[in-house]
Amino acid sequence: MGRPSTREKKLKDGYYIEVRNKGSKSGIKIRRDSVEEMNQAVEDYSRSKDIVVLGESKNGKWVAKEAEKKKKKLAAKEAKAARTAKAKAAKG
């Protein structure tokens, strides 16, 4: 017997929700192919379980998280540009 793997499992393309027992910290991930199917699963499971909508996964990466990272980078660049413009205005 070897030790268990430390690498995360690669996710298939689709929409994921996490289903937990009420009051639990961990749950299982469930994948659906479309948004409509995911919403139907949320309705079905929400009667007796806690549901966390994780979002869409493509090529093993979360689509929404990539968009958030891009927004954060853009906001950081804009903030830096504003600080430099403010510093230049104060100098001259």
Jmol script that loads the backbone (N, CA, C; Angstrom):
load data "model"
ATOM      1  N   MET A   1       0.838  -1.185   0.000  1.00  0.00           N
ATOM      2  CA  MET A   1       0.000   0.000   0.000  1.00  0.00           C
ATOM      3  C   MET A   1       0.877   1.240   0.000  1.00  0.00           C
ATOM      4  N   GLY A   2       0.496   2.188  -0.788  1.00  0.00           N
ATOM      5  CA  GLY A   2       1.222   3.447  -0.847  1.00  0.00           C
ATOM      6  C   GLY A   2       0.449   4.537  -0.121  1.00  0.00           C
ATOM      7  N   ARG A   3       1.052   5.669  -0.115  1.00  0.00           N
ATOM      8  CA  ARG A   3       0.367   6.783   0.536  1.00  0.00           C
ATOM      9  C   ARG A   3      -0.673   7.372  -0.415  1.00  0.00           C
ATOM     10  N   PRO A   4      -1.655   8.043   0.103  1.00  0.00           N
ATOM     11  CA  PRO A   4      -2.693   8.610  -0.768  1.00  0.00           C
ATOM     12  C   PRO A   4      -2.147   9.779  -1.593  1.00  0.00           C
ATOM     13  N   SER A   5      -2.744  10.003  -2.739  1.00  0.00           N
ATOM     14  CA  SER A   5      -2.285  11.079  -3.608  1.00  0.00           C
ATOM     15  C   SER A   5      -2.581  12.438  -2.985  1.00  0.00           C
ATOM     16  N   THR A   6      -1.732  13.405  -3.280  1.00  0.00           N
ATOM     17  CA  THR A   6      -1.930  14.755  -2.761  1.00  0.00           C
ATOM     18  C   THR A   6      -2.454  15.692  -3.835  1.00  0.00           C
ATOM     19  N   ARG A   7      -2.428  15.252  -5.065  1.00  0.00           N
ATOM     20  CA  ARG A   7      -2.888  16.068  -6.170  1.00  0.00           C
ATOM     21  C   ARG A   7      -4.411  16.050  -6.239  1.00  0.00           C
ATOM     22  N   GLU A   8      -5.008  17.185  -6.564  1.00  0.00           N
ATOM     23  CA  GLU A   8      -6.459  17.253  -6.693  1.00  0.00           C
ATOM     24  C   GLU A   8      -6.902  16.540  -7.957  1.00  0.00           C
ATOM     25  N   LYS A   9      -8.100  16.018  -7.939  1.00  0.00           N
ATOM     26  CA  LYS A   9      -8.663  15.358  -9.110  1.00  0.00           C
ATOM     27  C   LYS A   9      -8.961  16.382 -10.184  1.00  0.00           C
ATOM     28  N   LYS A  10      -8.759  16.002 -11.447  1.00  0.00           N
ATOM     29  CA  LYS A  10      -9.104  16.882 -12.550  1.00  0.00           C
ATOM     30  C   LYS A  10     -10.615  16.831 -12.741  1.00  0.00           C
ATOM     31  N   LEU A  11     -11.211  17.986 -12.909  1.00  0.00           N
ATOM     32  CA  LEU A  11     -12.657  18.073 -13.053  1.00  0.00           C
ATOM     33  C   LEU A  11     -13.047  18.044 -14.526  1.00  0.00           C
ATOM     34  N   LYS A  12     -14.129  17.356 -14.830  1.00  0.00           N
ATOM     35  CA  LYS A  12     -14.666  17.352 -16.185  1.00  0.00           C
ATOM     36  C   LYS A  12     -15.335  18.696 -16.457  1.00  0.00           C
ATOM     37  N   ASP A  13     -15.522  19.020 -17.726  1.00  0.00           N
ATOM     38  CA  ASP A  13     -16.230  20.242 -18.094  1.00  0.00           C
ATOM     39  C   ASP A  13     -17.691  20.121 -17.684  1.00  0.00           C
ATOM     40  N   GLY A  14     -18.222  21.181 -17.092  1.00  0.00           N
ATOM     41  CA  GLY A  14     -19.617  21.177 -16.689  1.00  0.00           C
ATOM     42  C   GLY A  14     -19.853  22.142 -15.550  1.00  0.00           C
ATOM     43  N   TYR A  15     -21.032  22.076 -14.997  1.00  0.00           N
ATOM     44  CA  TYR A  15     -21.444  22.959 -13.905  1.00  0.00           C
ATOM     45  C   TYR A  15     -21.498  22.137 -12.620  1.00  0.00           C
ATOM     46  N   TYR A  16     -20.910  22.667 -11.557  1.00  0.00           N
ATOM     47  CA  TYR A  16     -20.769  21.922 -10.316  1.00  0.00           C
ATOM     48  C   TYR A  16     -21.530  22.570  -9.170  1.00  0.00           C
ATOM     49  N   ILE A  17     -22.086  21.705  -8.315  1.00  0.00           N
ATOM     50  CA  ILE A  17     -22.654  22.132  -7.044  1.00  0.00           C
ATOM     51  C   ILE A  17     -22.055  21.234  -5.970  1.00  0.00           C
ATOM     52  N   GLU A  18     -22.017  21.728  -4.756  1.00  0.00           N
ATOM     53  CA  GLU A  18     -21.571  20.910  -3.637  1.00  0.00           C
ATOM     54  C   GLU A  18     -22.778  20.672  -2.736  1.00  0.00           C
ATOM     55  N   VAL A  19     -23.044  19.407  -2.422  1.00  0.00           N
ATOM     56  CA  VAL A  19     -24.183  19.016  -1.608  1.00  0.00           C
ATOM     57  C   VAL A  19     -23.661  18.572  -0.252  1.00  0.00           C
ATOM     58  N   ARG A  20     -24.186  19.182   0.823  1.00  0.00           N
ATOM     59  CA  ARG A  20     -23.754  18.881   2.183  1.00  0.00           C
ATOM     60  C   ARG A  20     -24.958  18.541   3.047  1.00  0.00           C
ATOM     61  N   ASN A  21     -24.718  17.757   4.086  1.00  0.00           N
ATOM     62  CA  ASN A  21     -25.747  17.591   5.107  1.00  0.00           C
ATOM     63  C   ASN A  21     -25.830  18.893   5.880  1.00  0.00           C
ATOM     64  N   LYS A  22     -27.008  19.202   6.397  1.00  0.00           N
ATOM     65  CA  LYS A  22     -27.180  20.455   7.131  1.00  0.00           C
ATOM     66  C   LYS A  22     -26.248  20.491   8.325  1.00  0.00           C
ATOM     67  N   GLY A  23     -25.470  21.572   8.440  1.00  0.00           N
ATOM     68  CA  GLY A  23     -24.528  21.740   9.537  1.00  0.00           C
ATOM     69  C   GLY A  23     -23.173  21.107   9.294  1.00  0.00           C
ATOM     70  N   SER A  24     -22.968  20.460   8.180  1.00  0.00           N
ATOM     71  CA  SER A  24     -21.698  19.800   7.882  1.00  0.00           C
ATOM     72  C   SER A  24     -20.732  20.771   7.214  1.00  0.00           C
ATOM     73  N   LYS A  25     -19.433  20.498   7.347  1.00  0.00           N
ATOM     74  CA  LYS A  25     -18.421  21.357   6.726  1.00  0.00           C
ATOM     75  C   LYS A  25     -18.007  20.860   5.350  1.00  0.00           C
ATOM     76  N   SER A  26     -18.125  19.587   5.097  1.00  0.00           N
ATOM     77  CA  SER A  26     -17.705  19.046   3.810  1.00  0.00           C
ATOM     78  C   SER A  26     -18.876  18.348   3.134  1.00  0.00           C
ATOM     79  N   GLY A  27     -18.756  18.188   1.825  1.00  0.00           N
ATOM     80  CA  GLY A  27     -19.818  17.558   1.064  1.00  0.00           C
ATOM     81  C   GLY A  27     -19.262  16.907  -0.177  1.00  0.00           C
ATOM     82  N   ILE A  28     -20.141  16.577  -1.119  1.00  0.00           N
ATOM     83  CA  ILE A  28     -19.712  15.973  -2.371  1.00  0.00           C
ATOM     84  C   ILE A  28     -20.028  16.921  -3.520  1.00  0.00           C
ATOM     85  N   LYS A  29     -19.209  16.842  -4.563  1.00  0.00           N
ATOM     86  CA  LYS A  29     -19.420  17.670  -5.747  1.00  0.00           C
ATOM     87  C   LYS A  29     -20.242  16.877  -6.749  1.00  0.00           C
ATOM     88  N   ILE A  30     -21.218  17.555  -7.328  1.00  0.00           N
ATOM     89  CA  ILE A  30     -22.065  16.947  -8.349  1.00  0.00           C
ATOM     90  C   ILE A  30     -21.968  17.783  -9.606  1.00  0.00           C
ATOM     91  N   ARG A  31     -21.754  17.109 -10.754  1.00  0.00           N
ATOM     92  CA  ARG A  31     -21.594  17.800 -12.029  1.00  0.00           C
ATOM     93  C   ARG A  31     -22.843  17.616 -12.877  1.00  0.00           C
ATOM     94  N   ARG A  32     -23.205  18.685 -13.565  1.00  0.00           N
ATOM     95  CA  ARG A  32     -24.285  18.646 -14.541  1.00  0.00           C
ATOM     96  C   ARG A  32     -23.774  19.305 -15.820  1.00  0.00           C
ATOM     97  N   ASP A  33     -24.350  18.903 -16.956  1.00  0.00           N
ATOM     98  CA  ASP A  33     -23.880  19.401 -18.251  1.00  0.00           C
ATOM     99  C   ASP A  33     -24.361  20.801 -18.581  1.00  0.00           C
ATOM    100  N   SER A  34     -25.532  21.195 -18.089  1.00  0.00           N
ATOM    101  CA  SER A  34     -26.068  22.514 -18.445  1.00  0.00           C
ATOM    102  C   SER A  34     -26.536  23.251 -17.194  1.00  0.00           C
ATOM    103  N   VAL A  35     -26.753  24.548 -17.354  1.00  0.00           N
ATOM    104  CA  VAL A  35     -27.207  25.385 -16.243  1.00  0.00           C
ATOM    105  C   VAL A  35     -28.595  24.951 -15.791  1.00  0.00           C
ATOM    106  N   GLU A  36     -29.467  24.593 -16.751  1.00  0.00           N
ATOM    107  CA  GLU A  36     -30.818  24.175 -16.405  1.00  0.00           C
ATOM    108  C   GLU A  36     -30.802  22.913 -15.557  1.00  0.00           C
ATOM    109  N   GLU A  37     -29.950  21.948 -15.933  1.00  0.00           N
ATOM    110  CA  GLU A  37     -29.848  20.711 -15.166  1.00  0.00           C
ATOM    111  C   GLU A  37     -29.292  20.982 -13.774  1.00  0.00           C
ATOM    112  N   MET A  38     -28.326  21.900 -13.688  1.00  0.00           N
ATOM    113  CA  MET A  38     -27.752  22.250 -12.394  1.00  0.00           C
ATOM    114  C   MET A  38     -28.817  22.888 -11.499  1.00  0.00           C
ATOM    115  N   ASN A  39     -29.601  23.816 -12.056  1.00  0.00           N
ATOM    116  CA  ASN A  39     -30.649  24.473 -11.273  1.00  0.00           C
ATOM    117  C   ASN A  39     -31.705  23.471 -10.808  1.00  0.00           C
ATOM    118  N   GLN A  40     -32.020  22.489 -11.641  1.00  0.00           N
ATOM    119  CA  GLN A  40     -32.976  21.457 -11.247  1.00  0.00           C
ATOM    120  C   GLN A  40     -32.416  20.624 -10.089  1.00  0.00           C
ATOM    121  N   ALA A  41     -31.134  20.299 -10.144  1.00  0.00           N
ATOM    122  CA  ALA A  41     -30.499  19.543  -9.062  1.00  0.00           C
ATOM    123  C   ALA A  41     -30.489  20.358  -7.770  1.00  0.00           C
ATOM    124  N   VAL A  42     -30.269  21.664  -7.886  1.00  0.00           N
ATOM    125  CA  VAL A  42     -30.297  22.530  -6.705  1.00  0.00           C
ATOM    126  C   VAL A  42     -31.671  22.486  -6.061  1.00  0.00           C
ATOM    127  N   GLU A  43     -32.718  22.571  -6.870  1.00  0.00           N
ATOM    128  CA  GLU A  43     -34.083  22.505  -6.337  1.00  0.00           C
ATOM    129  C   GLU A  43     -34.343  21.165  -5.647  1.00  0.00           C
ATOM    130  N   ASP A  44     -33.893  20.077  -6.275  1.00  0.00           N
ATOM    131  CA  ASP A  44     -34.137  18.748  -5.723  1.00  0.00           C
ATOM    132  C   ASP A  44     -33.427  18.557  -4.386  1.00  0.00           C
ATOM    133  N   TYR A  45     -32.169  18.908  -4.319  1.00  0.00           N
ATOM    134  CA  TYR A  45     -31.369  18.662  -3.119  1.00  0.00           C
ATOM    135  C   TYR A  45     -31.632  19.678  -2.009  1.00  0.00           C
ATOM    136  N   SER A  46     -32.090  20.871  -2.348  1.00  0.00           N
ATOM    137  CA  SER A  46     -32.227  21.923  -1.339  1.00  0.00           C
ATOM    138  C   SER A  46     -33.321  21.621  -0.311  1.00  0.00           C
ATOM    139  N   ARG A  47     -34.175  20.668  -0.584  1.00  0.00           N
ATOM    140  CA  ARG A  47     -35.232  20.310   0.363  1.00  0.00           C
ATOM    141  C   ARG A  47     -34.664  19.733   1.657  1.00  0.00           C
ATOM    142  N   SER A  48     -33.569  18.957   1.540  1.00  0.00           N
ATOM    143  CA  SER A  48     -33.044  18.291   2.728  1.00  0.00           C
ATOM    144  C   SER A  48     -31.558  18.539   2.964  1.00  0.00           C
ATOM    145  N   LYS A  49     -30.875  19.224   2.054  1.00  0.00           N
ATOM    146  CA  LYS A  49     -29.427  19.417   2.153  1.00  0.00           C
ATOM    147  C   LYS A  49     -29.066  20.890   1.991  1.00  0.00           C
ATOM    148  N   ASP A  50     -27.832  21.228   2.396  1.00  0.00           N
ATOM    149  CA  ASP A  50     -27.273  22.545   2.105  1.00  0.00           C
ATOM    150  C   ASP A  50     -26.582  22.460   0.751  1.00  0.00           C
ATOM    151  N   ILE A  51     -26.769  23.492  -0.070  1.00  0.00           N
ATOM    152  CA  ILE A  51     -26.233  23.501  -1.423  1.00  0.00           C
ATOM    153  C   ILE A  51     -25.286  24.683  -1.587  1.00  0.00           C
ATOM    154  N   VAL A  52     -24.116  24.445  -2.203  1.00  0.00           N
ATOM    155  CA  VAL A  52     -23.185  25.506  -2.570  1.00  0.00           C
ATOM    156  C   VAL A  52     -22.959  25.389  -4.072  1.00  0.00           C
ATOM    157  N   VAL A  53     -23.289  26.445  -4.811  1.00  0.00           N
ATOM    158  CA  VAL A  53     -23.079  26.445  -6.255  1.00  0.00           C
ATOM    159  C   VAL A  53     -21.624  26.849  -6.500  1.00  0.00           C
ATOM    160  N   LEU A  54     -20.848  25.934  -7.082  1.00  0.00           N
ATOM    161  CA  LEU A  54     -19.426  26.176  -7.306  1.00  0.00           C
ATOM    162  C   LEU A  54     -19.174  26.885  -8.632  1.00  0.00           C
ATOM    163  N   GLY A  55     -19.981  26.616  -9.648  1.00  0.00           N
ATOM    164  CA  GLY A  55     -19.838  27.300 -10.923  1.00  0.00           C
ATOM    165  C   GLY A  55     -19.438  26.367 -12.040  1.00  0.00           C
ATOM    166  N   GLU A  56     -18.896  26.964 -13.108  1.00  0.00           N
ATOM    167  CA  GLU A  56     -18.553  26.212 -14.308  1.00  0.00           C
ATOM    168  C   GLU A  56     -17.071  25.892 -14.348  1.00  0.00           C
ATOM    169  N   SER A  57     -16.760  24.689 -14.784  1.00  0.00           N
ATOM    170  CA  SER A  57     -15.381  24.251 -14.942  1.00  0.00           C
ATOM    171  C   SER A  57     -15.125  23.945 -16.414  1.00  0.00           C
ATOM    172  N   LYS A  58     -14.039  24.494 -16.949  1.00  0.00           N
ATOM    173  CA  LYS A  58     -13.615  24.185 -18.318  1.00  0.00           C
ATOM    174  C   LYS A  58     -12.122  23.915 -18.298  1.00  0.00           C
ATOM    175  N   ASN A  59     -11.720  22.823 -18.925  1.00  0.00           N
ATOM    176  CA  ASN A  59     -10.317  22.421 -18.997  1.00  0.00           C
ATOM    177  C   ASN A  59      -9.673  22.338 -17.614  1.00  0.00           C
ATOM    178  N   GLY A  60     -10.439  21.893 -16.630  1.00  0.00           N
ATOM    179  CA  GLY A  60      -9.909  21.716 -15.285  1.00  0.00           C
ATOM    180  C   GLY A  60      -9.775  22.992 -14.477  1.00  0.00           C
ATOM    181  N   LYS A  61     -10.285  24.122 -14.983  1.00  0.00           N
ATOM    182  CA  LYS A  61     -10.199  25.391 -14.266  1.00  0.00           C
ATOM    183  C   LYS A  61     -11.591  25.979 -14.110  1.00  0.00           C
ATOM    184  N   TRP A  62     -11.778  26.731 -13.038  1.00  0.00           N
ATOM    185  CA  TRP A  62     -13.063  27.383 -12.797  1.00  0.00           C
ATOM    186  C   TRP A  62     -13.159  28.624 -13.667  1.00  0.00           C
ATOM    187  N   VAL A  63     -14.210  28.758 -14.434  1.00  0.00           N
ATOM    188  CA  VAL A  63     -14.389  29.866 -15.372  1.00  0.00           C
ATOM    189  C   VAL A  63     -14.559  31.181 -14.621  1.00  0.00           C
ATOM    190  N   ALA A  64     -15.370  31.223 -13.591  1.00  0.00           N
ATOM    191  CA  ALA A  64     -15.645  32.458 -12.857  1.00  0.00           C
ATOM    192  C   ALA A  64     -14.398  32.946 -12.134  1.00  0.00           C
ATOM    193  N   LYS A  65     -13.598  32.040 -11.602  1.00  0.00           N
ATOM    194  CA  LYS A  65     -12.400  32.447 -10.873  1.00  0.00           C
ATOM    195  C   LYS A  65     -11.390  33.095 -11.812  1.00  0.00           C
ATOM    196  N   GLU A  66     -11.289  32.593 -13.039  1.00  0.00           N
ATOM    197  CA  GLU A  66     -10.377  33.198 -14.008  1.00  0.00           C
ATOM    198  C   GLU A  66     -10.822  34.619 -14.334  1.00  0.00           C
ATOM    199  N   ALA A  67     -12.123  34.835 -14.471  1.00  0.00           N
ATOM    200  CA  ALA A  67     -12.650  36.169 -14.757  1.00  0.00           C
ATOM    201  C   ALA A  67     -12.386  37.101 -13.579  1.00  0.00           C
ATOM    202  N   GLU A  68     -12.521  36.591 -12.352  1.00  0.00           N
ATOM    203  CA  GLU A  68     -12.258  37.412 -11.167  1.00  0.00           C
ATOM    204  C   GLU A  68     -10.785  37.812 -11.101  1.00  0.00           C
ATOM    205  N   LYS A  69      -9.896  36.886 -11.444  1.00  0.00           N
ATOM    206  CA  LYS A  69      -8.456  37.193 -11.428  1.00  0.00           C
ATOM    207  C   LYS A  69      -8.134  38.299 -12.427  1.00  0.00           C
ATOM    208  N   LYS A  70      -8.745  38.218 -13.614  1.00  0.00           N
ATOM    209  CA  LYS A  70      -8.505  39.242 -14.628  1.00  0.00           C
ATOM    210  C   LYS A  70      -9.008  40.597 -14.155  1.00  0.00           C
ATOM    211  N   LYS A  71     -10.174  40.617 -13.509  1.00  0.00           N
ATOM    212  CA  LYS A  71     -10.723  41.874 -12.990  1.00  0.00           C
ATOM    213  C   LYS A  71      -9.816  42.458 -11.918  1.00  0.00           C
ATOM    214  N   LYS A  72      -9.292  41.609 -11.038  1.00  0.00           N
ATOM    215  CA  LYS A  72      -8.413  42.084  -9.975  1.00  0.00           C
ATOM    216  C   LYS A  72      -7.129  42.664 -10.552  1.00  0.00           C
ATOM    217  N   LYS A  73      -6.547  41.993 -11.565  1.00  0.00           N
ATOM    218  CA  LYS A  73      -5.330  42.509 -12.194  1.00  0.00           C
ATOM    219  C   LYS A  73      -5.586  43.861 -12.841  1.00  0.00           C
ATOM    220  N   LEU A  74      -6.708  43.988 -13.537  1.00  0.00           N
ATOM    221  CA  LEU A  74      -7.057  45.240 -14.193  1.00  0.00           C
ATOM    222  C   LEU A  74      -7.262  46.340 -13.169  1.00  0.00           C
ATOM    223  N   ALA A  75      -7.937  46.036 -12.069  1.00  0.00           N
ATOM    224  CA  ALA A  75      -8.173  47.025 -11.018  1.00  0.00           C
ATOM    225  C   ALA A  75      -6.851  47.456 -10.377  1.00  0.00           C
ATOM    226  N   ALA A  76      -5.935  46.521 -10.193  1.00  0.00           N
ATOM    227  CA  ALA A  76      -4.628  46.848  -9.609  1.00  0.00           C
ATOM    228  C   ALA A  76      -3.839  47.763 -10.542  1.00  0.00           C
ATOM    229  N   LYS A  77      -3.885  47.486 -11.846  1.00  0.00           N
ATOM    230  CA  LYS A  77      -3.187  48.337 -12.812  1.00  0.00           C
ATOM    231  C   LYS A  77      -3.772  49.747 -12.821  1.00  0.00           C
ATOM    232  N   GLU A  78      -5.090  49.842 -12.776  1.00  0.00           N
ATOM    233  CA  GLU A  78      -5.749  51.154 -12.772  1.00  0.00           C
ATOM    234  C   GLU A  78      -5.414  51.924 -11.504  1.00  0.00           C
ATOM    235  N   ALA A  79      -5.369  51.248 -10.374  1.00  0.00           N
ATOM    236  CA  ALA A  79      -5.039  51.905  -9.108  1.00  0.00           C
ATOM    237  C   ALA A  79      -3.600  52.408  -9.135  1.00  0.00           C
ATOM    238  N   LYS A  80      -2.704  51.616  -9.696  1.00  0.00           N
ATOM    239  CA  LYS A  80      -1.299  52.027  -9.784  1.00  0.00           C
ATOM    240  C   LYS A  80      -1.160  53.242 -10.700  1.00  0.00           C
ATOM    241  N   ALA A  81      -1.874  53.218 -11.818  1.00  0.00           N
ATOM    242  CA  ALA A  81      -1.830  54.348 -12.748  1.00  0.00           C
ATOM    243  C   ALA A  81      -2.385  55.613 -12.083  1.00  0.00           C
ATOM    244  N   ALA A  82      -3.420  55.468 -11.297  1.00  0.00           N
ATOM    245  CA  ALA A  82      -4.004  56.626 -10.606  1.00  0.00           C
ATOM    246  C   ALA A  82      -3.028  57.179  -9.566  1.00  0.00           C
ATOM    247  N   ARG A  83      -2.333  56.306  -8.854  1.00  0.00           N
ATOM    248  CA  ARG A  83      -1.363  56.761  -7.845  1.00  0.00           C
ATOM    249  C   ARG A  83      -0.195  57.500  -8.505  1.00  0.00           C
ATOM    250  N   THR A  84       0.296  56.976  -9.628  1.00  0.00           N
ATOM    251  CA  THR A  84       1.412  57.628 -10.311  1.00  0.00           C
ATOM    252  C   THR A  84       0.974  58.991 -10.870  1.00  0.00           C
ATOM    253  N   ALA A  85      -0.253  59.058 -11.416  1.00  0.00           N
ATOM    254  CA  ALA A  85      -0.771  60.324 -11.940  1.00  0.00           C
ATOM    255  C   ALA A  85      -0.932  61.339 -10.807  1.00  0.00           C
ATOM    256  N   LYS A  86      -1.375  60.891  -9.671  1.00  0.00           N
ATOM    257  CA  LYS A  86      -1.546  61.766  -8.519  1.00  0.00           C
ATOM    258  C   LYS A  86      -0.190  62.275  -8.021  1.00  0.00           C
ATOM    259  N   ALA A  87       0.812  61.388  -8.014  1.00  0.00           N
ATOM    260  CA  ALA A  87       2.154  61.775  -7.577  1.00  0.00           C
ATOM    261  C   ALA A  87       2.760  62.782  -8.539  1.00  0.00           C
ATOM    262  N   LYS A  88       2.559  62.588  -9.846  1.00  0.00           N
ATOM    263  CA  LYS A  88       3.091  63.526 -10.839  1.00  0.00           C
ATOM    264  C   LYS A  88       2.429  64.903 -10.709  1.00  0.00           C
ATOM    265  N   ALA A  89       1.133  64.903 -10.420  1.00  0.00           N
ATOM    266  CA  ALA A  89       0.403  66.152 -10.273  1.00  0.00           C
ATOM    267  C   ALA A  89       0.887  66.901  -9.014  1.00  0.00           C
ATOM    268  N   ALA A  90       1.229  66.165  -7.988  1.00  0.00           N
ATOM    269  CA  ALA A  90       1.699  66.796  -6.745  1.00  0.00           C
ATOM    270  C   ALA A  90       3.094  67.380  -6.943  1.00  0.00           C
ATOM    271  N   LYS A  91       3.923  66.749  -7.788  1.00  0.00           N
ATOM    272  CA  LYS A  91       5.279  67.243  -8.055  1.00  0.00           C
ATOM    273  C   LYS A  91       5.261  68.511  -8.880  1.00  0.00           C
ATOM    274  N   GLY A  92       4.459  68.477  -9.895  1.00  0.00           N
ATOM    275  CA  GLY A  92       4.606  69.571 -10.839  1.00  0.00           C
ATOM    276  C   GLY A  92       3.370  70.278 -11.101  1.00  0.00           C
TER     277      GLY A  92
END
end "model"
wireframe off; spacefill off
backbone 0.3
color backbone group
